[in-house]
Amino acid sequence: MSTDKQVVLVTGTRKGIGRHLAEHYAKKGYIVEGCSRGDAGFEVENYHHTNLDVADEKGVKQWVSGITKRHGRIDAVLNNAAIASMNHVLLTPAASANRMLEVNVTGTMLVCRDAAKVMMKRRYGRIINFTTIVAPIALAGEAIYAASKSAVVTFTRILAFELGQWGITCNSFGATPIMTDMIKGVPQAKIDAVVQGLAVKRLGTYEDCSNVCDFFMAKSSDNITGQVLYLGGIT
Amino acid sequence: MSIIYDALKEVMDQAGVASPPALTEDTVIVGKDAVLDSLGVVSLIVEVEQALDAKHNVAVTLASDKAMSAKNSPFRTVGVLADHVLQTIAETGAAA
C-alpha cells in the first residue's frame, strides 16, 4: 500500500516539542507516525501513536516495518526523543550516563537507520536530529546530556555523506531553551543566564522548532545537508 | 533465493553494472571478483531486508553484531548470503 500523503515520523511526541511537531504536521496534512514510551494523551486527525522506547532495536524495527506496510513510504524523520539528567558530573551515576547515551545517541541512530532503508527506495528523505545549544555553550551541569547531543551532531554530519547519494538529507537542529518538562528542574537563574547569553534574548518557542523543520523538510532544501542550525545566535 | 537474485539484479541495474552471464549461488558479492562495490553491498543487504519484510512479513537485520564480526563474511556469495538469511530468520524467530 502506498499513500499520496507525505509520511513523517516524530519521536518523543507525548509532550513538549514533539507533541507540537506532531500536531503541526498532522494539521498540514501529513500522515504523522509518532512514538514515545507512554501513551500520547492527545488525538489529532492524521496522527497515529505507538508506545516505543527508541533505544529498543527490535521495537524500532517493528515500528518502521509497520509504518512501511501501512503507508508504503517515509518522507521525513524528526528525531526529537531524548532524556536529560541535569547533574554535576561528580554526582552522575554510570547508569544515568549510559541511559542518556542509549536513548539520545543509539535511539537516534536506530530510527535513522531503519527509516533510511525505506527512504532509499524512493531516493528521497529528510532527516532532522535534535541537538541542543547547551553543547556549544558548554553549560555546567549538563555534561553528559550535552556530550550525547554533540555525538548526535557528528553522527548526523557523517550520515549526510553516507545517505546523500540516495537523495536523503540529514541535518541537526538546536533550539534555545523552551519551557518544557525537560528543563523544569533547572533553576530559573540558570535559565535567565542562558537567555542573557543569546543574541535574541528570549526563550524559545515551539513555533521556532516547526519553522526550522519546515525549512529542512522543504523539497527545495535538497542541497542543505550535514548542517547544524542553532537558534539565538549560537554557533 | 529468488529474493536475492532479484535484489542483486536491481542493485546492479541501479549502479549501472553489467550483470554476469548468469547469476548463481557462487556469484561473488564480497571480496575478489565481487560483482558489487562496498556501497553496492550495502544496497543489496537493504534491498533483501526490505523484500523479506514486504513479501514475507519477516523483519530482520542481516547486519547483526554476529554477522559483522564473523571471520568469513556471511555476504560473500549469493549462496552464503541465502544461508545467512535463513539462519537469521531461524535465530530471531522473525517469520510471521
Interface residues (C-beta under 8 A of the other chain):
Chain A: E57 K61 Q62 S65 T68 K69 K117 V118 M120 K121 Q165
Chain B: L39 S43 V46 E49 Q50 D53 A54 A59 T61
